[in-house]
Amino acid sequence: MGLDTVELVIAFEKYFQLAIPDQEAEKLGTVGEVAACVARLKGLSVDPARTAAYYTVLAKLLGCLQAVHQDTMEDTLLVAIWPPSTASNTTPLATCLKLEVPALPNLTSPKLPERPTWLQLIFGLSYSAPQPRDWSTCTVADMADWILAQNYASLLPTPATLYEVQRATLGITSYCSGVDVPEIQLTDSFTNDLGMD
């Protein structure tokens, strides 16, 4: 375990008020594995379904968005609100919500490389690198998840389910790694995907 990941484990332990045994911490490679470990150690519900905290954020988010985009619903694509050709200015949304709103990525479809990736050069052309995330499919529901993760300290002071632990784990990981919340997925490896040592 490198210094970055040791500090991350300490941040998880402090926030969730628990001790992760060293032998278990060494096996935790992804954001989702940490969340599952914390939920198990805390004896929390392992139900990944969204909770009341999500629906509270969603209701506020829809209220703010519908003031400008009247037909906005939970499944509305973010590209309908922030087209890829425009800047994704979320400052008015943050002001309306009175919460931190994560910076949005360029909401476009992923472009496949025209030439071999560096991983394919090392491992051969048959190596199938992970596909980049297709931001054009992200919805208002995803945005509510991101806002909940970005504001985990105030909105999830005592996570009670796996879903809430996942959001807090994403928020802590973002804070410690410097990677924006929308860029982090539960399947991301701390070392390979997030560049932590």
CORTAJO-V687392 format. One record per residue. N is the residue number from 1. RES is the residue in one small letter. SS is DSSP state (H for helix, E for strand, L for the rest). PHI is phi in whole degrees, -180 to 180 (none if undefined). PSI is psi in degrees with one decimal (* if undefined). Layout:
N:RES:SS:PHI:PSI ; N:RES:SS:PHI:PSI
//
This chain:
1:m:L:none:130.1 ; 2:g:L:-85:175.1 ; 3:l:H:-60:-42.4 ; 4:d:H:-58:-47.8 ; 5:t:H:-72:-31.7 ; 6:v:H:-64:-44.9 ; 7:e:H:-63:-36.0 ; 8:l:H:-66:-44.8 ; 9:v:H:-61:-41.4 ; 10:i:H:-62:-41.0 ; 11:a:H:-63:-41.3 ; 12:f:H:-63:-47.0 ; 13:e:H:-61:-41.9 ; 14:k:H:-66:-46.9 ; 15:y:H:-67:-44.8 ; 16:f:H:-87:-2.2 ; 17:q:L:53:58.6 ; 18:l:L:-153:166.5 ; 19:a:L:-111:125.2 ; 20:i:L:-94:117.1 ; 21:p:L:-55:141.1 ; 22:d:H:-54:-45.0 ; 23:q:H:-64:-29.6 ; 24:e:H:-79:-40.8 ; 25:a:H:-60:-36.1 ; 26:e:L:-66:-22.2 ; 27:k:L:-91:-10.0 ; 28:l:L:-83:107.1 ; 29:g:L:-107:-20.3 ; 30:t:E:-124:163.4 ; 31:v:H:-60:-43.5 ; 32:g:H:-65:-36.0 ; 33:e:H:-65:-38.4 ; 34:v:H:-64:-45.8 ; 35:a:H:-60:-43.9 ; 36:a:H:-64:-40.7 ; 37:c:H:-63:-46.9 ; 38:v:H:-61:-46.1 ; 39:a:H:-60:-41.5 ; 40:r:H:-66:-46.9 ; 41:l:H:-65:-31.5 ; 42:k:H:-87:-8.3 ; 43:g:L:69:32.5 ; 44:l:L:-89:163.1 ; 45:s:E:-60:134.8 ; 46:v:L:-94:18.5 ; 47:d:L:-75:118.3 ; 48:p:L:-83:4.7 ; 49:a:L:-67:147.5 ; 50:r:L:-62:149.9 ; 51:t:L:-115:-176.6 ; 52:a:H:-58:-32.8 ; 53:a:H:-60:-41.7 ; 54:y:H:-64:-47.7 ; 55:y:H:-67:-29.6 ; 56:t:H:-66:-46.6 ; 57:v:H:-64:-43.5 ; 58:l:H:-59:-44.4 ; 59:a:H:-61:-43.8 ; 60:k:H:-65:-42.4 ; 61:l:H:-62:-46.1 ; 62:l:H:-63:-39.5 ; 63:g:H:-60:-42.3 ; 64:c:H:-70:-43.6 ; 65:l:H:-71:-37.8 ; 66:q:H:-70:-16.2 ; 67:a:L:-65:-27.1 ; 68:v:L:-112:-39.5 ; 69:h:L:-118:89.7 ; 70:q:L:-60:-32.1 ; 71:d:L:-91:12.7 ; 72:t:L:-66:132.1 ; 73:m:L:-131:177.5 ; 74:e:L:-58:-36.1 ; 75:d:L:-96:10.2 ; 76:t:L:-66:132.9 ; 77:l:E:-70:140.2 ; 78:l:H:-64:-28.4 ; 79:v:H:-67:-18.7 ; 80:a:H:-74:-24.5 ; 81:i:H:-95:-43.5 ; 82:w:L:-122:85.2 ; 83:p:L:-58:146.1 ; 84:p:L:-55:-26.2 ; 85:s:L:-80:-7.7 ; 86:t:L:-112:159.0 ; 87:a:L:-72:140.6 ; 88:s:L:-90:75.6 ; 89:n:L:-82:110.8 ; 90:t:L:-103:6.9 ; 91:t:H:-60:-46.3 ; 92:p:H:-60:-34.9 ; 93:l:H:-67:-42.9 ; 94:a:H:-62:-39.7 ; 95:t:H:-64:-44.2 ; 96:c:H:-65:-43.7 ; 97:l:H:-77:-24.2 ; 98:k:L:60:38.0 ; 99:l:L:-139:161.6 ; 100:e:L:-74:136.1 ; 101:v:L:-117:125.3 ; 102:p:L:-66:151.4 ; 103:a:L:-63:136.5 ; 104:l:L:-87:141.9 ; 105:p:L:-73:174.1 ; 106:n:L:-67:111.3 ; 107:l:L:-80:60.6 ; 108:t:L:-118:167.5 ; 109:s:L:-71:148.9 ; 110:p:L:-68:144.0 ; 111:k:L:-103:126.2 ; 112:l:L:-75:141.3 ; 113:p:L:-62:143.3 ; 114:e:L:-79:-22.1 ; 115:r:L:-128:169.3 ; 116:p:L:-58:142.9 ; 117:t:L:-75:166.8 ; 118:w:H:-64:-31.7 ; 119:l:H:-67:-37.4 ; 120:q:H:-69:-33.1 ; 121:l:H:-66:-34.7 ; 122:i:H:-80:-47.1 ; 123:f:H:-99:-3.1 ; 124:g:L:102:159.0 ; 125:l:L:-66:-19.7 ; 126:s:L:-77:-11.8 ; 127:y:L:-66:127.6 ; 128:s:L:-102:100.8 ; 129:a:L:-70:152.7 ; 130:p:L:-58:139.0 ; 131:q:L:-77:141.0 ; 132:p:L:-65:153.4 ; 133:r:L:-67:139.5 ; 134:d:L:-91:92.4 ; 135:w:H:-65:-21.3 ; 136:s:H:-68:-11.7 ; 137:t:H:-99:-0.7 ; 138:c:L:-73:143.7 ; 139:t:E:-119:177.2 ; 140:v:H:-60:-34.0 ; 141:a:H:-60:-42.5 ; 142:d:H:-62:-42.2 ; 143:m:H:-61:-40.8 ; 144:a:H:-63:-40.7 ; 145:d:H:-60:-45.1 ; 146:w:H:-64:-41.3 ; 147:i:H:-65:-40.4 ; 148:l:H:-62:-42.9 ; 149:a:H:-67:-41.1 ; 150:q:H:-63:-32.9 ; 151:n:L:-111:31.4 ; 152:y:H:-55:-39.7 ; 153:a:H:-63:-39.3 ; 154:s:H:-90:-31.8 ; 155:l:H:-92:-22.0 ; 156:l:L:-130:60.5 ; 157:p:L:-63:-30.0 ; 158:t:L:-138:83.3 ; 159:p:L:-55:135.9 ; 160:a:L:-115:-9.5 ; 161:t:E:-139:169.0 ; 162:l:H:-58:-42.3 ; 163:y:H:-56:-47.8 ; 164:e:H:-67:-37.9 ; 165:v:H:-63:-39.9 ; 166:q:H:-60:-45.5 ; 167:r:H:-62:-45.6 ; 168:a:H:-64:-38.9 ; 169:t:H:-64:-40.7 ; 170:l:H:-62:-43.5 ; 171:g:H:-64:-44.0 ; 172:i:H:-65:-42.5 ; 173:t:H:-62:-42.5 ; 174:s:H:-61:-46.7 ; 175:y:H:-61:-44.5 ; 176:c:H:-78:-29.4 ; 177:s:H:-95:-22.2 ; 178:g:L:82:5.9 ; 179:v:L:-90:132.7 ; 180:d:L:-61:143.8 ; 181:v:H:-50:-48.2 ; 182:p:H:-61:-21.4 ; 183:e:H:-81:-11.5 ; 184:i:L:-102:131.8 ; 185:q:L:-118:158.6 ; 186:l:L:-62:-26.0 ; 187:t:L:-85:-3.3 ; 188:d:L:-70:136.4 ; 189:s:E:-83:137.5 ; 190:f:L:-61:-39.1 ; 191:t:L:-87:-51.2 ; 192:n:L:-74:-40.9 ; 193:d:L:-95:-33.4 ; 194:l:L:-106:-2.8 ; 195:g:L:69:25.3 ; 196:m:L:-92:147.4 ; 197:d:L:-106:*
//
